[in-house]
């Protein structure tokens, strides 16, 4: 898994992360602490605020909350 920094915790099991590899590369990370069950949806955003908004909307669409 790529190196990342958590920029927002939406729930106890769902985080918005920023990847070190790309300037505008973010991810919606589900179950990060669980071995072999972590899932990620990667996307691009203009900045951290935009990434948090997009991530929350994607999580809602996918039924995470």
C-alpha positions, -999 to +999 in steps of 0.1 A: +000+000+000+012+035-008+023+059+019-005+083+030-015+108+056-049+108+072-066+142+066-100+134+080-117+106+099-153+103+088-162+074+111-141+051+133-135+028+103-135+053+073-107+078+066-099+104+039-062+101+031-037+120+010-011+100-008+025+110-009+029+099-045+007+126-061+000+162-054-038+158-059-042+121-052-066+112-023-083+081-012-114+069+008-099+043+030-121+017+047-110-006+075-074+006+074-064-012+107-078-046+097-054-070+081-063-080+045-096-062+046-086-027+039-103-012+008-096+021-009-112+042-036-087+067-051-097+100-066-082+134-074-092+167-058-081+203-059-072+206-022-078+189+012-112+206+017-124+195-017-111+160-011-130+157+022-162+168+006-158+144-024-148+116-001-178+121+022-202+122-008-187+090-023-190+073+011-226+082+013-232+070-023-215+037-015-237+032+016-209+035+042-232+058+063 
